[in-house]
Amino acid sequence: MKTLHMAQGSVEWHAARMGVVTASEADCLVTPKWKVKEGAGPETYMYKKLAEKLLNWSPDMLNTFPMDQGKLIETIALPWYEFETGKKVSRVGFCLTDDGRSGCSPDGMLEDGSGVEIKSPQPPNHLKYLLENKVPDDYLPQVHFSMLVTGAPYWTFVSYSMNLPALVVRVERDDAIQASLRLALDAFNARFDVALAKINAVRAVGITPQP
């Protein structure tokens, strides 16, 4: 694994993610039952990643919401977590697999090699998560994919909302889920490589204008 140090949400951070399958988008690859997803979803995601790879640009760069959330987590939620648990959290920008094709942006890494994912939802959603006392299904692919990228033995999920109790859940590494994610990722990468080769072939010869 390669660890890149830059501010999350920065130009450098966006550049590191171009054409890379990321944990926050892992739900494009697998179903809630951890089966390889088929149909329009993964196909649309492939075209998004192809465009990033070829153009070195993404519409995500115009979205300020993740940056605003990141600032809130950085200045309030992470210090709270460190104080409450006594665990030192290292800030990182982006983690890449050795082949450079998959990555994740942990909100922090712990000294034992595990990571922390913190969400700061609106209070009604936070209260729902708190009462259900589990990681919301929408975030499970991100958490497990982060373990795939980093090789972490577990991941800590935190839902934080000011003036309300926080939810802290430890998610253990699951070999069956890891195998399903790997299968889905391999299938995606194979389709991506074929599509990229075709596009590069067209670029090499050019397109003949029609009369």
Protein Blocks (a to p, Z undefined) as FASTA:
>chain_A
ZZddddehiaklmmmmgopacfklmmmmpcfkopacehjklmmmmmmmmmmmmnopafkl
mpmklmmmmmmmmmmmmmmmmmmnopacdddfbdcdfkopaccddfbdcfkopacddddd
dfklmmmmmmnopacfklmmmmmmmmmmnopabdcdddddehiacddddddddfklmmmm
mmmmmmmmmmmmmmmmmmmmmmmnopaddZZ
